[in-house]
Amino acid sequence: MTGGADDHCLSSAFSASGPPHAWKGARMIFMKHLKKSKRPVEGKAKAYQRLRDSAARTDVYEAIRQGLGDTASGRTFPARKVFEELRAKHGIPR
């Protein structure tokens, strides 16, 4: 695929190395292109995969950060206590 507005948008979207919220725009541009053309842009598939991998890592780091915050704030329960309550509620023997 050569020259077109879509190519320029995709190139600029994937060359951006901004924060994770900026990746949503790149992902949306890429998905619109896929729907329209039924094929990925040459050379952009690897960049898109890196984008997806990076977003997945960011999600994991955010989940860990939230979990640590919950623990520090006392918003967690010991797993043993939770399982005991579930067993009692549902009549599951130990």
C-alpha positions as CSV (number, residue, x, y, z in Angstrom):
1,M,0.0,0.0,0.0
2,T,1.5,3.3,-0.9
3,G,0.9,6.9,-0.4
4,G,-2.6,7.8,1.0
5,A,-3.9,9.6,4.0
6,D,-4.4,6.3,5.8
7,D,-0.7,5.5,5.5
8,H,0.3,8.8,6.9
9,C,-2.1,8.5,9.9
10,L,-0.9,5.0,10.6
11,S,2.7,6.0,10.4
12,S,2.3,8.9,12.7
13,A,0.2,6.8,15.1
14,F,2.7,4.1,15.4
15,S,5.7,6.3,15.6
16,A,4.3,8.0,18.7
17,S,5.8,6.7,21.9
18,G,3.5,8.4,24.3
19,P,1.6,7.3,27.3
20,P,-0.8,4.3,27.2
21,H,-3.9,6.5,26.8
22,A,-2.4,7.7,23.5
23,W,-2.2,4.1,22.2
24,K,-6.0,3.8,22.0
25,G,-6.0,6.3,19.1
26,A,-3.3,4.3,17.3
27,R,-5.3,1.1,17.9
28,M,-8.5,2.6,16.6
29,I,-6.7,3.9,13.4
30,F,-5.2,0.5,12.8
31,M,-8.5,-1.3,13.3
32,K,-10.3,1.1,11.0
33,H,-7.7,0.4,8.4
34,L,-8.0,-3.4,8.8
35,K,-11.8,-3.2,8.4
36,K,-11.5,-1.0,5.3
37,S,-8.7,-2.8,3.5
38,K,-9.1,-6.4,5.0
39,R,-5.3,-6.6,5.3
40,P,-2.6,-5.0,7.6
41,V,-0.4,-2.3,6.4
42,E,3.0,-3.6,5.3
43,G,5.5,-3.3,8.1
44,K,3.0,-2.2,10.6
45,A,1.9,-5.6,12.0
46,K,5.0,-5.9,14.2
47,A,4.6,-2.3,15.4
48,Y,1.0,-3.1,16.3
49,Q,2.0,-6.3,18.1
50,R,4.5,-4.3,20.1
51,L,1.8,-1.8,20.9
52,R,-0.5,-4.6,22.1
53,D,2.3,-6.2,24.2
54,S,3.2,-2.9,25.8
55,A,-0.5,-2.2,26.6
56,A,-0.9,-5.6,28.2
57,R,2.2,-5.0,30.4
58,T,0.8,-1.6,31.4
59,D,-2.5,-3.3,32.4
60,V,-0.6,-5.8,34.6
61,Y,1.5,-3.0,36.2
62,E,-1.7,-1.0,36.9
63,A,-3.4,-4.1,38.5
64,I,-0.4,-4.7,40.7
65,R,-0.3,-1.0,41.7
66,Q,-4.0,-1.1,42.6
67,G,-3.6,-4.3,44.6
68,L,-0.7,-2.9,46.6
69,G,-2.8,0.2,47.3
70,D,-5.7,-1.9,48.5
71,T,-3.4,-3.9,50.8
72,A,-1.8,-0.7,52.2
73,S,-5.3,0.8,52.8
74,G,-6.7,-2.3,54.5
75,R,-9.2,-3.1,51.8
76,T,-8.2,-6.8,51.6
77,F,-9.2,-10.0,53.4
78,P,-7.1,-13.1,54.1
79,A,-7.9,-15.8,51.5
80,R,-8.4,-18.3,54.3
81,K,-11.2,-16.2,55.7
82,V,-12.9,-15.8,52.3
83,F,-12.8,-19.5,51.6
84,E,-14.2,-20.3,55.1
85,E,-17.1,-17.9,54.4
86,L,-17.7,-19.5,51.0
87,R,-17.7,-23.0,52.4
88,A,-20.2,-22.0,55.1
89,K,-22.4,-20.1,52.7
90,H,-22.6,-23.0,50.2
91,G,-22.4,-25.9,52.6
92,I,-19.0,-27.2,51.2
93,P,-17.2,-29.5,53.7
94,R,-13.6,-29.0,54.4
